[in-house]
Amino acid sequence: MAHDDDPPESLGAIDDDRLRLIFTWCHPALAEAARVALTLRLVGG
């Protein structure tokens, strides 16, 4: 197996609103019920 000594290239900022919302919904400042509801809304559509 080949070994690559070069460091990985930076991907830069992730520009995905859904990912940003998921991390926001996980914030402990939100009530647990609100976090669950928002997560289910995202998953369920």
C-alpha positions as CSV (number, residue, x, y, z in Angstrom):
1,M,0.0,0.0,0.0
2,A,1.4,3.4,-0.9
3,H,2.0,6.0,1.7
4,D,1.3,9.7,1.1
5,D,3.5,12.1,3.0
6,D,1.6,15.2,1.8
7,P,-0.8,16.8,4.3
8,P,-4.4,16.8,3.3
9,E,-5.8,19.8,1.5
10,S,-8.1,22.1,3.4
11,L,-11.7,21.9,2.3
12,G,-12.5,25.3,3.5
13,A,-15.8,26.3,5.2
14,I,-18.7,23.9,4.8
15,D,-21.6,25.8,3.2
16,D,-24.5,23.7,4.2
17,D,-27.5,25.2,6.0
18,R,-28.8,21.9,7.1
19,L,-25.6,21.0,8.8
20,R,-25.6,24.4,10.6
21,L,-29.1,23.8,11.7
22,I,-28.4,20.4,13.1
23,F,-25.6,21.7,15.2
24,T,-27.8,24.6,16.4
25,W,-30.5,22.2,17.4
26,C,-28.1,20.2,19.5
27,H,-27.3,23.3,21.6
28,P,-28.1,22.7,25.3
29,A,-29.8,26.1,25.6
30,L,-32.8,24.6,23.7
31,A,-35.3,22.6,25.7
32,E,-35.0,18.8,25.0
33,A,-38.6,18.7,23.6
34,A,-37.7,21.5,21.1
35,R,-34.5,19.7,20.1
36,V,-36.4,16.4,19.5
37,A,-39.2,18.2,17.5
38,L,-36.7,20.0,15.3
39,T,-34.7,16.9,14.6
40,L,-37.8,14.9,13.8
41,R,-39.0,17.6,11.4
42,L,-35.6,17.5,9.6
43,V,-35.6,13.7,9.4
44,G,-39.2,13.3,8.6
45,G,-39.5,16.1,6.2
